[in-house]
Amino acid sequence: MSLGDRAIKNASKISNIPLSYAAGMPRIEIMGFDLLRIEEHRGLLEYGGEQIAIRGTGANIIVRGKNLQLEMMNPSEMILRGDIYALEFEHQA
C-alpha cells in the first residue's frame, strides 16, 4: 500500500467518511428509472441515445437505456436523463 493510499485510509478513519468517498470514487444517485446523478466523474468516454460511458476512478460507468440525454455536466458532477435500463461498471486495469 502506497503512502498516499495509507493517508487516505487514515483520514477516512479519523473523519468517519467512507473510504470510497474519501478516495474520490464516483458517487452515483439513481432517482427512479429516468434520472441519474454522478459526482466525482472524470469525463465522458462515449455519448449516445442508447449508451453513455463515463470515466470514473477505478472503473468506467456504462449507462444503457433509451433516449439518454446529458442534462447537466460540470467538472465534478453530471446528470443524465432518459429511460435507464442498466448500469454497468468496467474495471480499469
N, C-alpha and C positions, 0 to 999 in steps of 0.2 A: 504494500500500500504506500503510495507516494505521500510526501509531506503535505501537499495540497489536499489530498483525499482525507488524511487524518485531521487536518484543520477543519474541514467541512463537517466531518463526523463529530468532532468535539464541540463545534459551535452548535450543531443540531441538538446535542445532548443538553448543553447549558441553556439554550433558549427554548427548549421544548418544541422546536419547529421540526416537522418530519424531515428526515434526511433527504428524500427525493425532492422536496420543495427547496430546501437549503442549497442543494446541488444544482439548481437551475433546470431541473427536469420540467417538461411541459405539464401544465395543469389543464385538464380538459373538463369542461362542464357541458353536459347534454341536457337540453331543455325540450322535452317531448321528443318527437321524431323528426322535427324540422329545423332545429336551431342548435348550433354547436359553437361554443366559445373556447378558444385555446389561448392560454397565456404561456409566455416563455418559449415561443416558437423561434425558429432560426431561418424562416423564409419559405417561399413556395418552391416546390420541385416540379409540379405538374398541375395544370388547371384546366378543367373541362366540366361540362354539364353532368357527366356521369362519374367522374373521379377527380379528386383533388388530393395531391400528395404534399405533405408539409414536412419540412426538415425539423427534427427535434434533437435534443441532446440524448444520445444513446440509442435512439430509434427514430425512424421516419413514421409519420402517421398517415395512413391512407384512408380517406373517406370515400365511400361508394354510395351512389344513390341516383336520383333523377332530379333534373332541374337545379343542380347545385350552383350556388352563387356565392361569391365572396362579398359579403355585405359591408365589412369594415376591416381594415388592416392598418396597424401601425407597427413600429419596430418590436413591440413586445406582446401584442395581443391581436387576435383576429376573430371575426365572427362569420360563420358560414350558415347559409340558409338553403333549404331545399328538402326534398324527401330523402332522408338519410336511411339507408338500408344496412350499412355495415361500417365498422371502424376496425382497421387492422393496424398492426404495428410490425415494422420491418426492422429488425435489429441491425445496427451499424457495426460492421467488423472493425 
